[in-house]
Amino acid sequence: MTDAISDATKVLYREKQWVPWYWWFLAAFIVALTTAQLAHNRSILWIYIPAAILTAAAAWVLLSLSSTVVTVEEDSDGVRWLGTRNAILPHTVVSRCLAVPTTAKRNAMGRQLDPAAFVVSHGWVPEMAMFVLDDPDDPTPYWLISTRNPENLLKALYQRYYRATVQLIRRTHT
């Protein structure tokens, strides 16, 4: 991750946010259709070369979109670190955390979103977790992170708020 996390870390949570499986079929269809258009009434090279280039480009795009990894690691001092993309956050600066269910994601990402917030959002990941910060040195008010399993992420990072969050999730889903 970074220099802030020592070598004696324990991974408590790890989630790679892959694109949905059907996107690969859609990409293959687009590659085949484009290749067929380019190869129409031409030599055989017009099939193989565009197919190879377009397949590599489609795979690169889908793998790039799937490159987000959310981790929670605990160092030897007992500090838990939330990491995603190139940012890390110690649990000691989190004052509150909560799960944002699918039904509330649109509001959280809409007019209520603070422009100074740190956001990692993907449309294919239905739920989010919010971490409100209490750090006077950081102007970021909160982190809003897409996650497929907000309960496990919150439990891994901040056990203290886990029970309250589970109750909130159960109330919103019933």
One Martini backbone bead per residue (centre of mass of N, CA, C, O) as a GRO file, in nm:
protein
  174
    1MET     BB    1   0.074   0.051  -0.031
    2THR     BB    2   0.251   0.209   0.202
    3ASP     BB    3   0.461   0.350   0.439
    4ALA     BB    4   0.242   0.366   0.676
    5ILE     BB    5   0.256   0.059   0.638
    6SER     BB    6   0.367  -0.206   0.765
    7ASP     BB    7   0.483  -0.535   0.735
    8ALA     BB    8   0.288  -0.612   0.997
    9THR     BB    9   0.021  -0.702   0.840
   10LYS     BB   10  -0.341  -0.746   0.844
   11VAL     BB   11  -0.591  -0.876   0.659
   12LEU     BB   12  -0.948  -0.806   0.696
   13TYR     BB   13  -1.010  -0.676   0.403
   14ARG     BB   14  -1.115  -0.769   0.058
   15GLU     BB   15  -1.202  -0.587  -0.255
   16LYS     BB   16  -1.284  -0.654  -0.584
   17GLN     BB   17  -1.419  -0.447  -0.854
   18TRP     BB   18  -1.583  -0.598  -1.075
   19VAL     BB   19  -1.722  -0.629  -1.349
   20PRO     BB   20  -1.967  -0.748  -1.501
   21TRP     BB   21  -1.985  -1.036  -1.686
   22TYR     BB   22  -2.162  -0.920  -1.932
   23TRP     BB   23  -1.948  -0.716  -2.039
   24TRP     BB   24  -1.775  -0.925  -2.191
   25PHE     BB   25  -1.991  -0.996  -2.401
   26LEU     BB   26  -2.030  -0.712  -2.508
   27ALA     BB   27  -1.737  -0.674  -2.600
   28ALA     BB   28  -1.732  -0.914  -2.797
   29PHE     BB   29  -1.956  -0.807  -2.979
   30ILE     BB   30  -1.820  -0.539  -3.058
   31VAL     BB   31  -1.568  -0.665  -3.181
   32ALA     BB   32  -1.710  -0.838  -3.395
   33LEU     BB   33  -1.864  -0.610  -3.538
   34THR     BB   34  -1.622  -0.429  -3.609
   35THR     BB   35  -1.461  -0.642  -3.762
   36ALA     BB   36  -1.676  -0.697  -3.979
   37GLN     BB   37  -1.679  -0.409  -4.091
   38LEU     BB   38  -1.371  -0.396  -4.168
   39ALA     BB   39  -1.376  -0.689  -4.341
   40HIS     BB   40  -1.549  -0.610  -4.566
   41ASN     BB   41  -1.429  -0.712  -4.864
   42ARG     BB   42  -1.152  -0.826  -4.759
   43SER     BB   43  -0.890  -0.936  -4.634
   44ILE     BB   44  -0.785  -1.143  -4.375
   45LEU     BB   45  -0.633  -0.916  -4.217
   46TRP     BB   46  -0.912  -0.761  -4.150
   47ILE     BB   47  -0.964  -0.966  -3.914
   48TYR     BB   48  -0.710  -1.014  -3.730
   49ILE     BB   49  -0.606  -0.731  -3.653
   50PRO     BB   50  -0.863  -0.598  -3.533
   51ALA     BB   51  -0.924  -0.825  -3.332
   52ALA     BB   52  -0.667  -0.795  -3.164
   53ILE     BB   53  -0.686  -0.493  -3.095
   54LEU     BB   54  -0.981  -0.488  -2.979
   55THR     BB   55  -0.941  -0.702  -2.762
   56ALA     BB   56  -0.719  -0.556  -2.606
   57ALA     BB   57  -0.883  -0.298  -2.552
   58ALA     BB   58  -1.122  -0.427  -2.403
   59ALA     BB   59  -0.958  -0.562  -2.178
   60TRP     BB   60  -0.829  -0.304  -2.070
   61VAL     BB   61  -1.087  -0.156  -1.992
   62LEU     BB   62  -1.209  -0.373  -1.799
   63LEU     BB   63  -0.958  -0.393  -1.611
   64SER     BB   64  -0.953  -0.093  -1.531
   65LEU     BB   65  -1.240  -0.088  -1.404
   66SER     BB   66  -1.135  -0.345  -1.206
   67SER     BB   67  -0.896  -0.202  -1.013
   68THR     BB   68  -1.055  -0.179  -0.760
   69VAL     BB   69  -0.941  -0.176  -0.414
   70VAL     BB   70  -1.059  -0.283  -0.096
   71THR     BB   71  -0.899  -0.223   0.223
   72VAL     BB   72  -0.820  -0.385   0.543
   73GLU     BB   73  -0.565  -0.301   0.778
   74GLU     BB   74  -0.344  -0.427   1.037
   75ASP     BB   75  -0.119  -0.326   1.248
   76SER     BB   76   0.100  -0.367   1.516
   77ASP     BB   77  -0.065  -0.120   1.676
   78GLY     BB   78  -0.389  -0.153   1.584
   79VAL     BB   79  -0.418  -0.004   1.323
   80ARG     BB   80  -0.664   0.077   1.093
   81TRP     BB   81  -0.670   0.051   0.728
   82LEU     BB   82  -0.805   0.229   0.467
   83GLY     BB   83  -0.797   0.118   0.118
   84THR     BB   84  -0.797   0.318  -0.193
   85ARG     BB   85  -0.618   0.330  -0.433
   86ASN     BB   86  -0.408   0.611  -0.315
   87ALA     BB   87  -0.563   0.577  -0.035
   88ILE     BB   88  -0.551   0.637   0.322
   89LEU     BB   89  -0.719   0.533   0.643
   90PRO     BB   90  -0.746   0.577   0.963
   91HIS     BB   91  -0.957   0.490   1.226
   92THR     BB   92  -0.888   0.741   1.420
   93VAL     BB   93  -1.052   0.963   1.216
   94VAL     BB   94  -1.317   0.818   1.272
   95SER     BB   95  -1.639   0.906   1.396
   96ARG     BB   96  -1.822   0.783   1.158
   97CYS     BB   97  -2.028   0.505   1.033
   98LEU     BB   98  -2.198   0.391   0.725
   99ALA     BB   99  -2.447   0.256   0.544
  100VAL     BB  100  -2.535   0.267   0.191
  101PRO     BB  101  -2.795   0.197   0.037
  102THR     BB  102  -2.936   0.167  -0.266
  103THR     BB  103  -3.174   0.374  -0.199
  104ALA     BB  104  -2.940   0.610  -0.105
  105LYS     BB  105  -2.725   0.662  -0.328
  106ARG     BB  106  -2.843   0.894  -0.494
  107ASN     BB  107  -2.840   1.103  -0.262
  108ALA     BB  108  -2.536   1.081  -0.187
  109MET     BB  109  -2.455   1.160  -0.505
  110GLY     BB  110  -2.598   1.422  -0.510
  111ARG     BB  111  -2.690   1.706  -0.350
  112GLN     BB  112  -2.546   1.595  -0.073
  113LEU     BB  113  -2.275   1.624  -0.189
  114ASP     BB  114  -1.958   1.691  -0.107
  115PRO     BB  115  -1.696   1.828  -0.284
  116ALA     BB  116  -1.470   1.732  -0.055
  117ALA     BB  117  -1.513   1.450  -0.099
  118PHE     BB  118  -1.428   1.110  -0.094
  119VAL     BB  119  -1.474   0.923  -0.403
  120VAL     BB  120  -1.580   0.574  -0.470
  121SER     BB  121  -1.753   0.501  -0.774
  122HIS     BB  122  -1.982   0.246  -0.898
  123GLY     BB  123  -2.253   0.145  -1.081
  124TRP     BB  124  -2.211  -0.183  -1.021
  125VAL     BB  125  -2.216  -0.088  -0.719
  126PRO     BB  126  -2.482  -0.065  -0.499
  127GLU     BB  127  -2.311   0.005  -0.246
  128MET     BB  128  -2.214   0.191   0.055
  129ALA     BB  129  -1.963   0.372   0.247
  130MET     BB  130  -1.941   0.587   0.535
  131PHE     BB  131  -1.676   0.822   0.645
  132VAL     BB  132  -1.644   1.023   0.912
  133LEU     BB  133  -1.438   1.289   0.983
  134ASP     BB  134  -1.181   1.381   1.257
  135ASP     BB  135  -0.968   1.607   1.100
  136PRO     BB  136  -0.807   1.911   1.119
  137ASP     BB  137  -0.591   1.853   0.867
  138ASP     BB  138  -0.857   1.771   0.700
  139PRO     BB  139  -1.097   1.880   0.454
  140THR     BB  140  -1.227   1.610   0.459
  141PRO     BB  141  -1.539   1.497   0.566
  142TYR     BB  142  -1.562   1.232   0.371
  143TRP     BB  143  -1.612   0.892   0.286
  144LEU     BB  144  -1.716   0.732  -0.032
  145ILE     BB  145  -1.768   0.378  -0.074
  146SER     BB  146  -1.775   0.124  -0.273
  147THR     BB  147  -1.970  -0.181  -0.192
  148ARG     BB  148  -2.087  -0.513  -0.161
  149ASN     BB  149  -2.005  -0.518   0.173
  150PRO     BB  150  -2.060  -0.307   0.427
  151GLU     BB  151  -2.059  -0.475   0.683
  152ASN     BB  152  -1.767  -0.592   0.660
  153LEU     BB  153  -1.619  -0.325   0.635
  154LEU     BB  154  -1.710  -0.200   0.905
  155LYS     BB  155  -1.617  -0.430   1.086
  156ALA     BB  156  -1.313  -0.416   1.007
  157LEU     BB  157  -1.265  -0.110   1.083
  158TYR     BB  158  -1.531  -0.058   1.300
  159GLN     BB  159  -1.660  -0.222   1.559
  160ARG     BB  160  -1.820  -0.002   1.725
  161TYR     BB  161  -2.036   0.055   1.468
  162TYR     BB  162  -2.160  -0.213   1.374
  163ARG     BB  163  -2.430  -0.252   1.528
  164ALA     BB  164  -2.566   0.013   1.434
  165THR     BB  165  -2.550  -0.051   1.131
  166VAL     BB  166  -2.716  -0.311   1.125
  167GLN     BB  167  -2.974  -0.177   1.223
  168LEU     BB  168  -3.000   0.022   0.986
  169ILE     BB  169  -3.018  -0.187   0.761
  170ARG     BB  170  -3.266  -0.341   0.865
  171ARG     BB  171  -3.461  -0.096   0.856
  172THR     BB  172  -3.431  -0.037   0.538
  173HIS     BB  173  -3.517  -0.352   0.450
  174THR     BB  174  -3.824  -0.353   0.607
   0.00000   0.00000   0.00000
